[in-house]
Amino acid sequence: IHGFWVDQEERCRREAFEMLSKLQDFAQEGTFGANITTTTTTTTTASPPQPPNPHDADLDLDQLDEALDRITKMFDPVDFGFGTPKFPNPARLSFLLRLAHFPKEVRDVVGDKDVDNATAMAVGTLRRIRDGGLRDHVGAGAGFMRFSVTSDWSMPHFEKMVGENALLLGVFLDAWLGGAEGEMRLDNEFADVVLELADYLVSPVVRLPAGGFVTSEVADSFYRRGDRHVREGAYYLWTRREFDHVVGGEHDSAIAAAYWNVLEDGNIPRDQDPHDEFINQNVLFIGKDAQELSRQFGIPTTEVRRIVEEAREKLQAHRERERVRPERDEKVVVNTNGTVISALARTAAALGSLEEARSAKYLDAARKVASFVKEHLWVGGVLRRFWYGGKASETRAFADDYAFLIEGLLDLYEATLETEWLDWAGELQDTQTRIFYDSIVVSSDAYPPSPRQAHSGGFYSTELETLSHTILRLKSGMDKSAPSTNAVSASNLFRLGALLDNKAYAVQAKETINAFEAEILQYPWLFVSLLEGVVSEKLGVRKVRVERGDGEGLKAYRRLPRGEARALILVKGEEVKSVEEKLDNLTLQEEGPKEVKAEETTAVDVEGKPEPEVLALPVQKDTKGLDETTLRTEDGQVEPQEQQPKEEEKVLV
């Protein structure tokens, strides 16, 4: 025990600190000790439970307003982000960005000012993550660390989680797409981060030759080859003396050091170095931008950028030559790989002709990992949890593995239009439902129900068969760094229902959301990914019809930031009407109710109410100005979106 403690003391203390910090956050949020996870036990009940009616739920768009209000109160207006230590929290940032891209009914409920403020909070936080110590600033495609132990994002815990980098890629991509004014360009804000993150994910650093992606890069490493002991962050830290020697030239090294805040005595706070491991060491983070350095040193900003880029290349070459890269957790876990598939497919689709070589590389990597998972981990009609050491694990996959893989396959289908991925996603969804779903409908021969069955909707995290050694079967609804299993599953079901024209999937999606009704009503800010499902439940799935062969229409669709669940519906040329003809029909509908016939294309949801009309995209010669409202009509009308002037970074709290 003593030997273990000597070796693992720092890790144990760090993890204990993380747990205490989380408990502190829960206490501040008012959720400490709250029952926020739906469970079922092995206790026998006297009478069968009554299935709730999914249409009687009280969930509504008001919960988005309540969630945003609480998130705004938790927001750090000085350093951005939430709490200390600072986790990127991609799920929450995604929610803040999506508010601006939900249907206008959401903006009507939440308010224009609050929606804009949500975007400002997310964008401001992403800027701090981009410029801070979480980012590995040396080298191309270097990735982000897991979290910062300081409130100002300057001191990272040096572990890199591949799945979280993929989630961050999705959020940065949405910020790039949402912030691009008019034509999407590579000099738009966050474009460089998107490309860097995608390059990291397809690099040999985290991608195995066989095709799958590893789980993580560990925090500890050797400083030099031949060292006997590892220490945290050794691969990433620099003394000022070594930094100047590698960069070379007093003038250039002074500019580069000022850019990355490299100091003679180090820039790591003393209270973050209880064992004196980081004396005189520096974490690279952007201390001054090119404009500030231009004024300070009296040189053009282009010269500053050239010096910084050359310094980066020299530091990268030195690090790769002299230092030992951290070891990897080489398990190929399904949920991590599903997240990577989704991020790479969406990035490749959005880039398109803007960066053809990179787009093709990202898409090829996404295809290969999907094929790898299908070949090696889809065994006998069920998924295995992970692949390691050349073989699949005996452990069967959990519900989150299915959820994130299905999401990745749907995004891969929309990026490639290859139906094999859509077909497999449907097969995986049916398997996930069979193994993990707590069906709300109980057939007559199922009574009395099993004492291990609750019939309340939603997906359990584990299989029924595991109850021999599991006390509780849990349903994950609360977001962590990633969206919850049930939130992703509900989104998948909405999308599959639209893509495959299967209303049963839509019913199941609504049941999944309503399974967490009580928890969402009480703590909506902890279930923001499920709130995205509430939008789809109340306002319908965004169905965008694009003519086969309409490259401009596809490009416009693929460059939409994420909002509610959406589906790409391909149609034949004769099914597409002109925009003018479609608008005339919509105007006529205002004169009175229109009977919906079976042969018409208007979608009808499971309650028999017509869904919002969907505007088809005709072949267009120029769609550079095509925005989100061009693709969708609301309540039978199309209103052109006004371009709001872009303001400076501003957060109202």
C-alpha positions in Angstrom: 0.0 0.0 0.0 2.8 2.4 0.9 4.5 1.8 -2.5 1.2 2.4 -4.3 0.7 5.7 -2.4 4.2 6.9 -3.2 3.6 6.3 -6.9 0.1 7.4 -7.1 -0.2 10.2 -4.4 -0.3 13.0 -6.9 -2.9 11.4 -9.1 -5.1 10.5 -6.1 -4.9 14.0 -4.7 -5.7 15.5 -8.0 -8.7 13.3 -8.6 -9.9 14.0 -5.0 -9.6 17.7 -5.7 -11.6 17.3 -8.9 -14.4 15.5 -7.0 -14.5 18.1 -4.3 -14.7 20.9 -6.9 -17.6 19.2 -8.6 -19.4 18.8 -5.2 -18.8 22.5 -4.6 -20.3 23.3 -8.0 -23.4 21.2 -7.2 -23.8 22.9 -3.9 -23.6 26.3 -5.5 -26.2 25.2 -8.1 -28.6 24.0 -5.5 -28.4 20.4 -6.8 -26.3 18.8 -4.0 -28.1 15.7 -2.8 -30.8 16.0 -5.4 -32.2 13.0 -7.2 -31.4 13.8 -10.8 -30.9 10.4 -12.3 -33.8 8.1 -13.2 -33.2 4.6 -11.8 -34.9 1.3 -11.3 -34.1 -1.2 -8.6 -34.7 -4.9 -8.1 -37.4 -4.2 -5.5 -40.7 -6.0 -6.3 -43.8 -3.8 -6.6 -47.3 -4.8 -5.7 -49.0 -3.6 -8.9 -47.7 -2.8 -12.4 -46.8 0.9 -13.0 -49.0 2.9 -15.3 -47.2 4.1 -18.4 -47.3 7.9 -18.6 -48.8 9.5 -21.7 -46.0 11.2 -23.6 -48.4 13.9 -24.8 -49.3 14.9 -21.2 -45.9 16.2 -20.3 -45.5 19.8 -19.1 -42.1 20.3 -20.8 -42.1 23.4 -23.0 -39.8 26.0 -24.5 -40.0 28.0 -21.2 -37.4 25.5 -19.8 -34.8 26.9 -22.2 -35.3 30.4 -20.8 -35.0 29.0 -17.3 -31.9 27.1 -18.1 -30.2 30.1 -19.8 -31.1 32.3 -16.8 -29.3 29.9 -14.4 -26.3 29.4 -16.7 -25.9 33.2 -17.0 -25.8 33.5 -13.2 -23.1 30.7 -13.1 -21.1 32.4 -15.8 -17.7 33.9 -15.0 -17.8 37.4 -16.5 -14.1 38.0 -15.9 -12.4 34.9 -17.2 -15.3 33.4 -19.0 -16.5 29.8 -18.6 -17.9 28.3 -15.4 -16.4 27.6 -12.0 -12.9 26.5 -11.0 -11.3 24.3 -12.2 -12.3 25.4 -15.7 -13.6 22.6 -17.9 -14.5 23.4 -21.5 -17.9 21.8 -21.1 -18.7 21.3 -24.9 -22.3 20.3 -24.2 -23.1 23.6 -22.4 -21.3 25.7 -25.0 -23.1 23.9 -27.8 -26.4 24.8 -26.1 -25.5 28.5 -25.9 -24.5 28.6 -29.6 -27.6 26.6 -30.7 -30.0 29.1 -29.2 -29.4 31.5 -32.0 -30.1 28.8 -34.6 -33.2 27.3 -33.2 -36.6 28.3 -34.8 -37.8 31.8 -34.2 -40.3 30.5 -31.6 -37.4 29.9 -29.3 -36.1 33.4 -29.7 -39.6 34.7 -29.0 -39.6 32.9 -25.7 -36.0 33.5 -24.6 -35.7 37.0 -26.0 -33.4 38.5 -28.6 -31.1 40.1 -26.0 -30.7 36.9 -24.0 -30.1 34.8 -27.1 -27.4 37.2 -28.3 -25.9 37.2 -24.8 -25.8 33.4 -24.9 -23.8 33.5 -28.1 -21.4 36.1 -26.6 -20.8 33.9 -23.6 -20.0 30.9 -25.7 -17.8 32.8 -28.2 -16.0 34.6 -25.4 -15.3 31.3 -23.6 -14.1 29.6 -26.9 -11.7 32.5 -27.3 -10.2 31.9 -23.9 -10.0 28.2 -24.6 -8.3 28.9 -27.9 -5.7 31.4 -26.4 -5.2 29.8 -23.0 -3.1 27.0 -21.6 -5.4 24.2 -22.5 -4.3 24.5 -26.2 -1.0 22.9 -27.1 0.4 25.9 -29.0 3.4 24.1 -30.4 3.0 22.3 -33.7 0.2 21.8 -36.1 -2.7 19.7 -35.0 -1.8 19.5 -31.3 -5.1 19.4 -29.5 -6.4 20.6 -26.2 -5.9 19.4 -22.6 -8.7 18.3 -20.4 -9.2 21.3 -18.0 -7.5 24.2 -16.3 -6.9 24.1 -12.6 -6.9 27.9 -12.5 -9.9 30.2 -13.3 -8.0 32.1 -16.0 -7.4 29.0 -18.2 -3.6 29.3 -17.8 -2.6 26.1 -16.0 -3.8 22.9 -17.6 -4.1 19.4 -16.4 -2.1 17.9 -19.2 -4.1 14.9 -20.2 -5.7 15.0 -23.6 -9.0 13.2 -24.1 -9.6 12.3 -27.7 -13.4 12.3 -27.3 -13.4 15.7 -25.7 -11.3 17.1 -28.5 -13.8 15.8 -31.0 -16.6 17.4 -29.0 -14.7 20.7 -29.0 -14.2 20.4 -32.8 -17.9 20.3 -33.2 -18.4 23.4 -31.0 -15.6 25.4 -32.7 -17.1 24.4 -36.1 -20.5 25.7 -35.1 -18.9 28.9 -33.9 -17.1 29.3 -37.2 -20.2 28.6 -39.3 -22.4 30.8 -37.1 -19.9 33.7 -37.1 -19.2 33.7 -40.8 -20.8 36.7 -42.4 -21.9 35.9 -45.9 -19.3 33.7 -47.5 -17.5 31.1 -45.4 -13.7 31.7 -45.5 -10.6 30.3 -44.0 -9.8 33.7 -42.4 -13.0 33.7 -40.5 -12.6 33.5 -36.7 -12.1 29.9 -35.4 -11.3 28.5 -38.8 -7.7 27.9 -37.8 -8.8 26.1 -34.6 -11.2 23.9 -36.6 -8.4 22.8 -39.0 -5.9 22.3 -36.2 -8.2 20.1 -34.2 -9.2 18.0 -37.2 -5.6 17.6 -38.1 -4.9 16.4 -34.6 -7.7 13.8 -34.8 -6.4 12.3 -38.1 -2.8 12.4 -37.0 -0.8 9.2 -36.1 -0.6 10.6 -32.6 -4.2 9.5 -31.8 -5.1 7.3 -34.8 -3.9 3.7 -34.9 -2.7 2.2 -38.2 -5.6 -0.2 -38.1 -8.1 2.7 -38.3 -9.5 3.3 -34.8 -8.8 6.2 -32.5 -7.2 5.9 -29.1 -8.8 7.1 -25.9 -6.3 9.6 -24.6 -2.8 10.9 -24.2 -1.7 10.7 -20.5 -0.6 13.8 -18.6 2.8 12.5 -17.4 5.8 12.1 -19.6 9.6 12.1 -19.6 11.3 15.4 -20.1 14.3 14.0 -22.1 15.1 10.6 -23.6 16.8 8.5 -21.0 15.1 10.1 -18.0 14.1 7.6 -15.3 11.1 9.4 -13.9 8.0 10.9 -15.5 6.4 14.1 -14.4 3.3 15.9 -15.3 3.4 18.1 -18.3 7.1 17.6 -19.0 6.5 17.3 -22.7 4.8 20.7 -22.9 6.7 23.0 -20.5 9.6 25.4 -21.3 12.1 27.4 -19.3 12.9 30.8 -20.6 16.5 29.8 -21.2 15.6 26.8 -23.3 12.9 28.8 -25.1 15.4 31.5 -26.1 18.0 29.0 -27.2 15.6 27.1 -29.4 14.0 30.2 -31.0 17.3 32.0 -31.5 18.0 35.6 -31.9 17.5 38.1 -29.1 14.9 40.1 -31.0 12.8 37.2 -32.2 12.9 35.3 -29.0 11.8 38.4 -27.1 8.8 38.8 -29.3 7.9 35.1 -29.2 8.3 35.1 -25.4 6.0 38.1 -25.0 3.4 36.4 -27.3 3.3 33.2 -25.2 4.0 34.9 -21.9 7.3 33.0 -21.2 8.9 34.5 -18.1 12.4 34.1 -16.6 11.0 32.8 -13.3 8.2 30.8 -15.0 4.5 31.6 -15.3 3.0 28.8 -13.2 1.5 30.1 -9.9 3.3 28.9 -6.8 0.0 27.6 -5.3 -0.2 25.2 -8.2 3.2 23.7 -7.5 3.1 22.2 -4.0 6.0 19.7 -4.8 8.2 22.3 -6.6 8.0 20.4 -9.9 7.4 23.5 -12.0 10.1 25.9 -10.8 11.0 28.3 -13.7 8.7 26.4 -16.0 6.3 28.0 -18.5 3.0 26.9 -19.9 2.5 28.5 -23.3 -0.6 30.7 -23.7 -1.2 33.8 -25.6 -0.3 36.8 -23.4 -0.3 39.5 -26.1 -1.8 39.5 -29.6 0.0 40.6 -32.8 -1.5 44.1 -32.6 -0.2 44.7 -29.1 3.3 43.4 -30.0 3.3 45.5 -33.1 2.9 48.6 -31.0 5.3 47.4 -28.3 8.2 46.6 -30.7 7.4 49.0 -33.5 7.1 46.5 -36.3 4.2 45.5 -38.6 1.7 42.9 -37.5 2.7 40.8 -40.5 6.3 40.7 -39.2 5.0 39.7 -35.7 3.0 36.8 -37.2 6.0 35.7 -39.2 8.3 35.6 -36.2 5.7 33.8 -34.1 5.1 31.2 -36.8 8.9 30.5 -37.3 9.3 30.2 -33.5 6.5 27.7 -33.4 8.1 25.6 -36.1 11.5 25.6 -34.2 9.8 24.7 -30.9 7.9 21.9 -32.6 11.0 20.4 -34.2 13.0 20.6 -31.0 10.3 19.0 -29.0 9.8 16.1 -31.4 13.5 15.6 -31.6 14.5 15.9 -27.9 11.4 14.9 -25.9 9.4 11.8 -25.3 5.7 12.1 -26.2 3.3 11.0 -23.5 2.0 7.5 -23.6 -1.5 6.7 -24.9 -4.4 4.8 -23.6 -4.8 2.7 -26.8 -8.2 1.2 -26.2 -10.4 1.9 -29.2 -13.7 2.7 -27.4 -16.9 2.8 -29.4 -18.4 6.0 -28.0 -15.1 7.9 -28.4 -14.8 6.8 -32.0 -18.4 7.6 -32.7 -17.8 11.2 -31.5 -14.8 11.5 -33.7 -16.7 10.2 -36.8 -19.3 12.8 -36.2 -16.8 15.7 -35.8 -14.7 14.7 -38.8 -17.7 14.1 -41.1 -19.3 17.4 -40.3 -16.0 19.3 -40.7 -15.3 17.6 -44.0 -18.8 18.4 -45.3 -18.6 22.0 -44.3 -15.1 22.5 -45.8 -16.0 21.0 -49.2 -14.3 22.8 -52.0 -12.9 25.4 -49.6 -10.1 23.0 -48.6 -10.6 20.0 -50.8 -7.5 18.0 -49.7 -8.2 18.4 -46.1 -11.9 17.7 -46.6 -11.1 14.4 -48.4 -8.6 13.5 -45.7 -11.1 14.0 -42.8 -13.8 12.2 -44.7 -11.5 9.2 -45.5 -10.6 9.0 -41.8 -14.2 9.0 -40.7 -15.1 6.3 -43.2 -12.2 4.1 -42.2 -13.0 4.3 -38.4 -16.7 3.5 -39.2 -15.6 0.5 -41.2 -13.1 -0.5 -38.5 -15.8 -0.5 -35.8 -18.2 -2.4 -38.0 -15.5 -5.0 -38.9 -14.0 -5.5 -35.4 -16.6 -4.5 -32.8 -20.0 -5.4 -34.5 -20.0 -9.0 -33.5 -23.1 -11.2 -33.8 -25.5 -8.4 -34.1 -24.3 -6.5 -31.0 -21.5 -4.0 -30.3 -18.5 -4.8 -28.1 -17.3 -2.0 -25.9 -13.7 -1.6 -27.1 -10.9 -3.0 -29.2 -7.4 -3.5 -27.6 -4.4 -5.5 -28.2 -5.6 -6.7 -31.6 -9.0 -8.0 -30.5 -12.4 -7.0 -29.4 -13.3 -7.0 -25.7 -15.6 -9.5 -24.1 -17.5 -6.6 -22.6 -20.6 -5.7 -24.5 -21.2 -2.0 -25.4 -23.1 0.3 -23.2 -26.0 2.5 -24.4 -23.7 5.5 -24.9 -21.6 3.5 -27.3 -24.6 3.0 -29.5 -25.8 6.6 -29.1 -22.6 8.3 -30.2 -21.9 5.8 -32.9 -25.4 6.2 -34.4 -24.9 10.0 -34.3 -21.6 9.7 -36.1 -23.0 7.4 -38.8 -25.9 9.9 -39.5 -23.4 12.7 -39.9 -21.3 10.5 -42.1 -24.3 9.7 -44.2 -25.1 13.4 -44.7 -21.5 14.1 -45.6 -21.2 11.2 -48.1 -24.8 10.3 -49.1 -23.7 6.7 -48.9 -26.7 4.8 -47.7 -24.7 2.0 -46.1 -24.1 4.3 -43.1 -27.8 5.2 -42.8 -28.8 1.5 -43.0 -26.3 0.5 -40.3 -27.5 3.4 -38.1 -31.0 2.1 -38.3 -29.9 -1.4 -37.5 -27.9 -0.1 -34.5 -30.8 2.0 -33.3 -33.1 -1.1 -33.3 -30.5 -3.0 -31.4 -30.0 -0.2 -28.8 -33.8 -0.1 -28.3 -34.0 -3.9 -27.9 -31.2 -4.0 -25.3 -31.5 -0.8 -23.4 -34.9 0.9 -23.9 -37.4 1.0 -21.1 -40.5 0.6 -23.2 -43.4 2.7 -22.3 -45.8 0.3 -24.0 -46.4 -3.0 -22.3 -48.1 -5.8 -24.2 -50.9 -7.9 -22.5 -48.7 -11.0 -22.1 -46.1 -8.9 -20.3 -48.2 -8.6 -17.1 -47.3 -8.8 -14.4 -44.1 -6.9 -15.5 -40.7 -8.0 -14.4 -39.8 -6.4 -11.0 -36.7 -5.1 -12.9 -38.7 -3.2 -15.4 -40.1 0.3 -15.0 -41.9 1.1 -18.3 -41.2 4.8 -18.2 -39.3 5.5 -21.4 -35.6 6.3 -22.0 -32.5 4.2 -22.3 -30.7 2.5 -19.4 -27.0 2.7 -19.5 -26.5 -1.0 -19.0 -28.1 -4.2 -20.1 -30.7 -6.1 -18.1 -28.4 -9.1 -17.9 -25.8 -7.1 -15.9 -28.2 -6.9 -12.9 -26.6 -10.1 -11.6 -23.7 -7.9 -10.5 -25.3 -4.4 -10.7 -27.5 -3.0 -8.0 -29.1 -0.3 -10.0 -29.8 0.3 -13.7 -29.3 4.0 -14.3 -30.6 6.2 -17.1 -28.2 9.0 -18.0 -30.0 12.3 -18.7 -27.7 14.9 -17.1 -25.0 16.3 -19.3 -21.3 16.1 -18.3 -18.6 17.3 -20.6 -20.5 15.3 -23.3 -24.2 15.4 -24.0 -26.1 12.7 -22.1 -26.8 9.3 -23.6 -30.5 9.9 -23.7 -30.2 13.3 -25.2 -28.1 12.0 -28.1 -30.4 9.0 -28.4 -33.5 11.3 -28.7 -31.8 13.3 -31.3 -30.9 10.2 -33.3 -34.4 9.0 -33.1 -35.9 12.3 -34.4 -33.4 12.3 -37.3 -33.9 8.6 -38.2 -37.7 9.1 -38.0 -37.4 11.9 -40.6 -34.8 10.2 -42.8 -36.5 6.8 -42.8 -40.1 8.1 -42.6 -40.7 6.0 -39.5 -43.1 7.7 -37.0 -42.3 5.0 -34.4 -38.8 6.6 -33.9 -40.4 10.0 -33.3 -42.7 8.6 -30.7 -39.8 6.9 -29.0 -37.8 10.1 -29.0 -40.6 11.9 -27.3 -40.9 9.2 -24.7 -37.2 9.4 -24.0 -37.4 13.1 -23.4 -40.5 12.9 -21.2 -38.9 10.2 -19.1 -36.8 13.0 -17.6 -39.7 15.5 -17.3 -39.5 15.9 -13.5 -35.8 16.4 -13.5 -35.8 18.8 -16.4 -38.5 20.9 -14.8 -36.6 21.2 -11.6 -33.0 21.5 -12.9 -33.2 22.5 -16.6 -29.7 23.9 -16.8 -28.3 20.4 -16.0 -30.2 18.8 -19.0 -29.5 21.3 -21.8 -28.9 18.6 -24.4 -32.3 17.2 -23.6 -33.7 20.7 -24.0 -32.5 20.6 -27.6 -34.7 17.6 -27.9 -37.6 19.5 -26.4 -37.3 22.0 -29.2 -37.5 19.2 -31.8 -40.5 17.7 -29.9 -42.5 20.9 -29.8 -41.5 22.5 -33.2 -40.7 19.5 -35.3 -37.6 18.2 -37.0 -36.1 20.6 -39.5 -36.4 18.7 -42.8 -34.5 20.3 -45.7 -35.3 18.9 -49.2 -32.5 19.1 -51.7 -32.6 18.0 -55.3 -30.2 15.1 -56.2 -27.2 16.6 -57.9 -27.8 20.1 -56.4 -24.2 20.8 -55.2 -25.0 24.3 -54.1 -28.0 23.1 -52.1 -26.0 20.4 -50.4 -23.2 22.9 -49.6 -25.7 25.3 -48.0 -27.2 22.6 -45.9 -23.8 21.2 -44.7 -22.7 24.7 -43.6 -25.6 25.3 -41.3 -24.7 25.5 -37.6 -26.4 23.0 -35.4 -29.8 23.9 -34.0 -32.7 21.4 -33.4 -32.6 18.0 -34.9 -32.5 18.2 -38.7 -32.6 15.8 -41.7 -31.4 16.0 -45.2 -34.1 14.7 -47.6 -33.0 14.1 -51.1 -35.7 14.4 -53.8 -36.0 14.0 -57.6 -35.8 17.1 -59.8 -39.5 17.0 -60.6 -40.4 17.1 -56.9 -38.6 20.5 -56.4 -40.7 23.6 -56.9 -39.3 27.1 -57.5 -39.0 29.4 -54.5 -41.6 31.7 -55.9 -44.1 28.9 -56.5 -43.5 27.6 -53.0 -44.1 31.1 -51.5 -47.3 31.5 -53.4 -48.6 28.2 -52.1 -47.7 29.2 -48.5 -49.5 32.5 -48.9 -52.6 30.8 -50.1 -52.6 28.5 -47.0 -53.2 31.5 -44.8 -56.7 31.9 -46.3 -58.0 28.8 -44.5 -57.1 25.4 -43.3 -55.8 23.1 -46.0 -56.7 19.4 -46.1 -53.7 17.2 -46.1 -53.9 14.3 -48.6 -51.9 11.2 -48.5 -50.1 11.9 -51.8 -49.0 15.3 -50.7 -45.5 15.9 -49.4 -46.5 17.9 -46.3 -45.3 16.0 -43.3 -47.7 15.1 -40.5 -46.4 14.3 -37.1 -47.6 11.4 -34.8 -50.3 13.6 -33.2 -51.9 14.3 -36.6 -50.9 18.0 -36.6 -49.2 19.3 -39.8 -45.5 20.0 -39.1 -44.0 23.3 -40.2 -43.8 23.5 -44.0 -40.3 22.7 -45.3 -38.9 24.8 -48.1 -37.2 22.8 -50.9 -33.9 24.0 -52.3 -33.9 24.3 -56.1 -30.8 24.4 -58.1 -29.3 27.8 -57.6 -26.5 29.5 -59.5 -25.4 31.5 -56.5 -26.1 30.6 -52.9 -23.3 32.5 -51.2 -25.9 34.6 -49.4 -28.1 31.6 -48.5 -28.9 31.8 -44.8 -30.8 29.6 -42.4 -34.2 31.2 -43.0 -33.9 30.6 -46.7 -34.0 26.9 -45.9 -37.0 26.9 -43.5 -40.4 28.4 -43.2 -42.1 29.1 -39.9 -45.8 28.8 -39.4 -46.3 28.9 -43.2 -44.3 32.0 -43.9 -40.8 32.9 -44.9 -39.3 36.0 -43.4 -35.9 37.2 -44.6 -33.3 37.3 -41.8 -31.9 40.7 -41.1 -28.1 40.9 -40.8 -27.3 42.2 -37.4 -24.2 44.3 -37.1 -21.4 42.4 -35.4 -20.5 43.8 -32.0 -17.3 43.6 -30.1 -17.0 40.8 -27.5 -19.6 41.7 -25.0 -21.4 39.6 -22.3 -24.3 40.9 -20.3 -24.5 39.3 -16.9 
